[in-house]
């Protein structure tokens, strides 16, 4: 079974940084793209960033471009999100999600495994 | 970005009812359309991908249809465990975008 465990969330002041991690198990990590998706009561589910199996294809939501950096370490079965210059509006529950394909974009794909999320509060 | 609009935003239904949720995209998404179920305090769960393909392990009372801009999720006979919020998602373009959700409540 797919298991994704996020960590690294917390309370941080505006302008500061935070690094989220996602530990994956139960599947061949380097066979799939991975994503970060965040959720707030006001904005619902919002895709933040995605990364293909070999990090060759990376994408960001416009709202985080230039501030957030996604990365993965296939040897450690881990996904990361470095969040810099945090804003109050980045406050959310952040989910790590497994893509259903080796990459995203250009092919139909879904997010077929999700962690339980880690909460980021910027205040 | 492609905007996804679900209707209704919420509905009340009884166990055994047939429930239909609609999702409309602001432009064509071909069949790059997924449906998720989310229960309170839990992560989303993939139900249907490519508009009509049932994810492994999902009960057959769930079905999806549509292509282009108009899609439907149907629950043929609502069960107690189906009371939840349902989201559509397009992955035709980056960024992938979600609908605002449909909350299915007990009547």
Interface residues (C-beta under 8 A of the other chain):
Chain A: X44 X45 X46 X47 X50 X59 X61 X62 X95 X100 X104 X105 X108 X109 X110 X111 X112 X114 X115 X116 X117
Chain B: X1 X30 X31 X32 X34 X36 X42 X43 X44 X45 X46 X49 X50 X55 X87 X89 X91 X93 X94 X95 X96 X97 X98 X99 X100 X101
